[in-house]
């Protein structure tokens, strides 16, 4: 009887697999790529085009101080980085990728429409300041509610689109019967990241330029129109898509391990080699769970085989019995958390967008007599530096070093992580020095009480700090992503891709707390706050140097964590393809780009889904 039931289940599974193969052959393919990539690209242009100059909109139109406005943006960015984790969970477990992207696209469109309304309708924001009395109205609760609601919908949209778009695109191309399957997927990943990078550059240049020269009505209207195009393009191709059903999620598995381990907390562990006492998957590489974090081994402990195990060998109730693989996956995640936490400080540093924007606004940004770089576009130097270093590292430095030594050469992931943290610290030191010079010049020119004045000092002084931030991210963030992939089992590739985005979200919250603490402490006794709305009265240089000190302490913390972690797992790479020496790094940059450029919360790694 049991064998008959097992045979029936296997037959159903084979029929489902065959149906999936037939659907892939009828649908999907390269014809769907422009629609999927355009959906993601337009969303990135629209959302990043809104974030860059937003501090100016909050200060000038909503009359928020620089500290409060910066905190609002930190919380918004944190929400945008957290939401992809929720979006990935809903997509994997319940909705599927197509429905998740579709609903998220409408949410983004709604958020951008509401934000555009705040610029179009005068009643939904405070009245302009009285020039004679120098008094400004504070926004009402209703006005702030509308503004924050627009931010929330945009974050929800990003949380659904960014973690699912790349995986949904790969679903259309993954055909294992195609001998060129791997090459097609590699090409898709390259085009996907390239369009993401181009989208961000357009957002930091074209959209920012429109906002600076045509005002907020047009500046917010253009991203809303782009989002309309994003929605239309995605749904027009709906009949062509391969739409896979939702399956179980790793996050659910982690929760199951935690629940079952707690339920079984009073059970005694069997002898170390008692393999028959533990539940594992078929063809498992594990015989018994590892000895580290032994209390978690109770989650895969079989109490009663007749009540716990189904005829096909699976657990009857996954919330009462887990597999060894599930336990080891959670252990691997816990093990890397200390090293993961060291990257948060770097993320705090690179998330300081509002202060460099205010600095650039007070400096001479002219390239020619008739053209000046928009203040919000200086972040482009960070992206350009990041991309340029990756190309230089992969195409020049590594091949030359390998040729000189006569064997493959590559810097270790932990070494690159450490270099990135050091460069991030140097970036804050340079930021403090440049701001100190800028402030002293502003006082010399008599602008102490005029924070809106433009100095006769080139804004190009800000380029080195952006370049250092780009190098720091190129070293640390890419190495961090590679570290997670190499240390985790393949089944956890999605978690590896989401950890960097999660770190960015935590960094945004901590950055908000730091700004609030600095503002509260330094403004006591009627003193001018370090982060004053008047950039010339404030001491942004001291704030940068505080971050530099915190970065130095974090570097020491990294060295301790790196020593405690021990050696990394050796990375396995293929050697058959021409140009393979850069293949892995390009894939790592893809996943970094999704977090940095789009903060992908739960992307799809090639080795996971197409091995």
Buried (B, 14 or more C-beta within 10 A) or exposed (E): EEEEEBEEBEEEEEEEEEEEEEBBEEBBBEEBBBBBBBBBBBBBBBBBBBBBBBBBBBBBBBBBBBBBBBBBBBBBBBBBBBBBBBBBBBBBBEBBBBBBBBBBBBBBBBBBBBBBBBBEEEEBBBEEEEEEEEEBBEBEEEBBEBBBBBBBBBBBBBBBBBBBBBBBBBBBBBBEEEEEBBEBBBBBBBBBBBBBBBBBBBBBBBBBBBBBEEEBEEBBBBBBEBBBBBBBBBBEBEEBBBBBEBEEBBBBBBEBBBBBBEBBEEEEBBEEEEEEBBBBEEEEEBEBBBEEBEEBBBBBBBEEEEEBBEEBEBBEEBEBBBBBBBBBBBBBBEBBEBBBBBBBBBBBBBBBBBBBBBBBBBBBBEEEEEEBBBBBBBBBBBBBBBBBBBEEBBEEEBBEBBEEEEEEBBBBBBEBBBBBBBBBBBBBBBBBBBBBEBBEBBEEBEBBEBBEBBBEBEBBBBBBBBBBBBBBBBBBBBBBBBBBBBBBBEBBBBBBBBBBBBBBBBBBBBBBEBBBEBBEEBBEEEEEBBBBBBBBBBBBBBBBBBBBEBBBEBBEBBBEBBEEBEEBEEBEEEEEEEEEBBBBBBBBBBBBBBBBBBBBBBBBBBEBBBE
